[in-house]
Amino acid sequence: MLLNDFIALFYPDLCLVCGNNLLKHEEYICITCLHKTPKTNCFKQRENEVSKIFWGRSKLENAAALFTFNKDGNAQKLIHTLKYEEGENVGIFLGKQLGFAIKESEFFKSIDIVIAVPLHPKKQKLRGYNQSDFIAKGLNEILKIKISKKSLLRIENTDSQTRKKRFSRWENMMNSFDLKNSNKLMDKHILLVDDVVTTGATLEACAQKLLEIKGVKVSVVTIAVA
């Protein structure tokens, strides 16, 4: 403890949002910035801004996001660190925050398995990691629900979705995923995890593939909704 305090004098932990020194009980984001990061009301309402994205598209049990993603906002800064700055610890931290929200919600009580939205192997090799895996790990620390890492595979290395319109994103994604050992998922309620939902094309493609399995139910959670 004394050694950590001594190190902190010269290498203080800084808030990823405001850059101020963190207090001992704070991790990655100070309480002030966390409080100012706009939260959704998704975990308290079955019909919410995330679930409505998938109406008429995928038969989901529930869908929710923790934060609202605004340009240059707090959530964007956290997601950027997670995706592009080797943010394993940040991902686990955010996953834990998501886990706390799920634990308090009445809509996510019957989850059997957590699955992170996979990256294509080439993209994951280039980036070095899949940020959604870290979120799933944080969720597991709170919810103690098994993570399945090899049952949903990304088989198409699709172009970036960022500048595509809704239909183009959907068309780009629908044949991008495949299943392995799907019999192990039969009759399970799967929690599909990703960092951000925008048009929902990627999550829809994943959900549709998982829903091909007998008896499967799918719910979706993300750190933020754009």
C-alpha positions as CSV (number, residue, x, y, z in Angstrom):
1,M,0.0,0.0,0.0
2,L,2.8,2.4,0.9
3,L,4.6,1.5,-2.3
4,N,1.5,2.2,-4.4
5,D,1.1,5.6,-2.6
6,F,4.7,6.5,-3.3
7,I,4.4,5.5,-7.0
8,A,1.2,7.6,-7.3
9,L,3.1,10.7,-6.3
10,F,5.1,10.5,-9.5
11,Y,2.7,8.6,-11.8
12,P,-0.8,9.6,-10.6
13,D,-3.8,7.8,-12.1
14,L,-5.8,10.3,-14.2
15,C,-9.4,10.5,-15.2
16,L,-9.8,9.4,-18.8
17,V,-12.3,12.2,-19.4
18,C,-11.2,15.3,-17.6
19,G,-7.5,14.4,-16.9
20,N,-7.7,15.2,-13.2
21,N,-6.1,13.0,-10.6
22,L,-8.2,10.1,-9.5
23,L,-8.9,9.5,-5.8
24,K,-8.1,6.2,-4.2
25,H,-11.5,4.7,-4.6
26,E,-11.9,5.9,-8.2
27,E,-11.0,3.9,-11.3
28,Y,-10.4,5.3,-14.8
29,I,-13.1,8.0,-14.6
30,C,-13.7,10.3,-11.6
31,I,-17.0,10.3,-9.9
32,T,-17.8,13.8,-11.2
33,C,-17.3,12.7,-14.9
34,L,-19.1,9.4,-14.3
35,H,-22.1,11.4,-12.9
36,K,-22.1,13.7,-15.9
37,T,-22.0,10.9,-18.4
38,P,-25.6,10.7,-19.7
39,K,-27.2,7.4,-18.7
40,T,-30.1,5.9,-20.5
41,N,-33.2,4.6,-18.8
42,C,-33.0,1.3,-20.7
43,F,-32.6,-1.1,-17.8
44,K,-35.8,0.2,-16.2
45,Q,-38.0,0.0,-19.3
46,R,-38.5,-3.0,-21.6
47,E,-39.5,-0.7,-24.5
48,N,-36.6,1.7,-24.7
49,E,-34.4,3.6,-27.2
50,V,-32.3,0.5,-27.9
51,S,-35.1,-2.1,-28.1
52,K,-36.9,0.1,-30.6
53,I,-33.9,-0.1,-33.0
54,F,-34.7,-3.8,-33.4
55,W,-38.5,-3.7,-33.7
56,G,-39.5,-5.6,-36.8
57,R,-36.0,-6.8,-37.4
58,S,-35.0,-9.3,-34.7
59,K,-37.0,-11.1,-32.1
60,L,-35.0,-10.0,-29.0
61,E,-36.1,-10.6,-25.4
62,N,-34.5,-7.4,-24.2
63,A,-32.1,-4.8,-25.4
64,A,-30.3,-2.0,-23.4
65,A,-27.4,0.4,-23.3
66,L,-25.8,2.0,-20.3
67,F,-24.8,5.4,-21.7
68,T,-25.8,7.8,-24.4
69,F,-23.1,8.3,-27.0
70,N,-22.7,12.0,-27.9
71,K,-20.0,13.4,-30.2
72,D,-17.1,14.6,-28.1
73,G,-18.9,13.5,-25.0
74,N,-17.7,11.4,-22.0
75,A,-19.0,8.1,-23.4
76,Q,-17.1,8.7,-26.7
77,K,-13.9,9.3,-24.8
78,L,-14.3,6.1,-22.8
79,I,-15.1,4.0,-25.9
80,H,-12.2,5.5,-27.9
81,T,-9.8,4.5,-25.1
82,L,-11.4,1.0,-25.0
83,K,-11.1,0.5,-28.8
84,Y,-7.9,2.1,-29.8
85,E,-5.6,2.4,-26.7
86,E,-5.3,-1.2,-25.5
87,G,-8.1,-0.6,-23.0
88,E,-8.4,-4.1,-21.4
89,N,-8.7,-2.6,-17.9
90,V,-11.1,0.1,-19.1
91,G,-13.2,-2.6,-20.9
92,I,-13.4,-4.7,-17.7
93,F,-14.3,-1.6,-15.7
94,L,-17.1,-0.7,-18.2
95,G,-18.3,-4.3,-18.3
96,K,-18.6,-4.2,-14.5
97,Q,-20.7,-1.0,-14.7
98,L,-22.9,-2.8,-17.2
99,G,-23.1,-5.8,-14.9
100,F,-24.3,-3.7,-12.0
101,A,-27.1,-2.2,-14.2
102,I,-28.1,-5.7,-15.4
103,K,-28.1,-7.0,-11.8
104,E,-30.6,-4.3,-10.8
105,S,-32.9,-4.8,-13.8
106,E,-35.9,-7.0,-13.7
107,F,-35.6,-7.8,-17.4
108,F,-32.3,-9.8,-17.5
109,K,-32.9,-12.4,-14.9
110,S,-32.7,-15.6,-17.0
111,I,-29.4,-15.2,-18.9
112,D,-27.5,-18.5,-19.4
113,I,-24.5,-17.5,-21.5
114,V,-22.7,-14.3,-22.5
115,I,-21.3,-13.9,-26.0
116,A,-19.2,-10.9,-27.2
117,V,-19.7,-9.8,-30.7
118,P,-16.6,-11.2,-32.5
119,L,-14.1,-9.5,-34.7
120,H,-12.8,-11.1,-37.9
121,P,-9.5,-12.8,-37.1
122,K,-7.6,-10.5,-39.4
123,K,-9.0,-7.4,-37.8
124,Q,-8.4,-8.7,-34.3
125,K,-4.8,-9.6,-35.2
126,L,-4.4,-6.0,-36.5
127,R,-5.9,-4.4,-33.4
128,G,-4.5,-7.0,-31.0
129,Y,-7.7,-7.6,-29.1
130,N,-11.5,-7.6,-29.3
131,Q,-12.8,-4.8,-27.0
132,S,-16.1,-6.6,-26.5
133,D,-14.3,-9.6,-24.9
134,F,-13.1,-7.2,-22.2
135,I,-16.6,-6.0,-21.6
136,A,-17.8,-9.6,-21.3
137,K,-15.1,-10.3,-18.8
138,G,-16.2,-7.4,-16.7
139,L,-19.8,-8.6,-16.9
140,N,-18.7,-12.1,-15.8
141,E,-17.0,-10.6,-12.7
142,I,-20.3,-9.2,-11.5
143,L,-22.9,-11.7,-12.9
144,K,-20.8,-14.9,-12.7
145,I,-22.4,-16.1,-16.0
146,K,-20.4,-18.3,-18.4
147,I,-18.8,-16.7,-21.4
148,S,-18.8,-18.6,-24.7
149,K,-15.9,-17.4,-26.9
150,K,-15.9,-19.8,-29.8
151,S,-19.5,-20.5,-30.7
152,L,-20.2,-17.3,-32.8
153,L,-17.6,-16.6,-35.5
154,R,-17.0,-13.7,-37.8
155,I,-16.3,-15.1,-41.3
156,E,-16.5,-12.0,-43.4
157,N,-14.0,-9.1,-42.9
158,T,-16.5,-6.4,-43.8
159,D,-15.7,-2.9,-44.7
160,S,-16.0,-0.2,-42.0
161,Q,-19.6,0.5,-41.1
162,T,-19.0,4.1,-40.0
163,R,-20.1,6.0,-43.2
164,K,-22.6,3.5,-44.5
165,K,-26.3,4.2,-44.5
166,R,-28.8,1.9,-42.6
167,F,-29.6,-0.5,-45.5
168,S,-26.0,-0.7,-46.6
169,R,-24.9,-1.6,-43.1
170,W,-27.5,-4.3,-42.9
171,E,-26.6,-5.7,-46.3
172,N,-22.9,-5.6,-45.4
173,M,-23.4,-7.6,-42.2
174,M,-26.1,-10.3,-42.7
175,N,-23.7,-13.0,-44.0
176,S,-20.8,-12.1,-41.9
177,F,-21.3,-14.6,-39.0
178,D,-21.4,-18.3,-38.5
179,L,-21.8,-20.8,-35.7
180,K,-19.6,-23.6,-34.2
181,N,-20.8,-26.3,-31.8
182,S,-24.2,-24.6,-31.8
183,N,-25.8,-27.7,-30.0
184,K,-24.2,-26.4,-26.8
185,L,-26.4,-23.2,-27.1
186,M,-29.7,-25.0,-27.6
187,D,-32.5,-23.8,-25.4
188,K,-30.2,-21.1,-23.8
189,H,-30.9,-17.4,-23.2
190,I,-27.9,-15.6,-24.7
191,L,-26.7,-12.2,-23.7
192,L,-25.0,-10.6,-26.8
193,V,-22.5,-7.9,-25.8
194,D,-20.9,-5.1,-27.8
195,D,-19.5,-1.6,-27.1
196,V,-21.8,0.7,-29.1
197,V,-25.1,0.3,-31.0
198,T,-25.8,2.7,-33.8
199,T,-28.1,1.3,-36.5
200,G,-27.9,-2.2,-34.9
201,A,-26.9,-3.9,-38.1
202,T,-24.0,-5.9,-36.5
203,L,-26.0,-6.9,-33.5
204,E,-29.0,-7.8,-35.7
205,A,-26.8,-10.1,-37.9
206,C,-25.4,-11.8,-34.8
207,A,-28.8,-12.2,-33.2
208,Q,-30.3,-13.6,-36.4
209,K,-27.6,-16.2,-36.6
210,L,-28.0,-17.2,-33.0
211,L,-31.8,-17.4,-33.4
212,E,-31.3,-20.2,-35.9
213,I,-30.4,-22.5,-33.0
214,K,-33.3,-24.5,-31.5
215,G,-34.9,-22.9,-28.4
216,V,-32.5,-20.0,-28.2
217,K,-33.5,-16.6,-26.9
218,V,-31.3,-13.5,-27.3
219,S,-30.9,-10.3,-25.4
220,V,-28.5,-7.4,-26.2
221,V,-26.5,-5.0,-24.1
222,T,-24.0,-2.4,-25.0
223,I,-22.0,0.2,-23.2
224,A,-23.5,3.1,-25.2
225,V,-26.2,3.9,-27.8
226,A,-25.5,6.5,-30.5
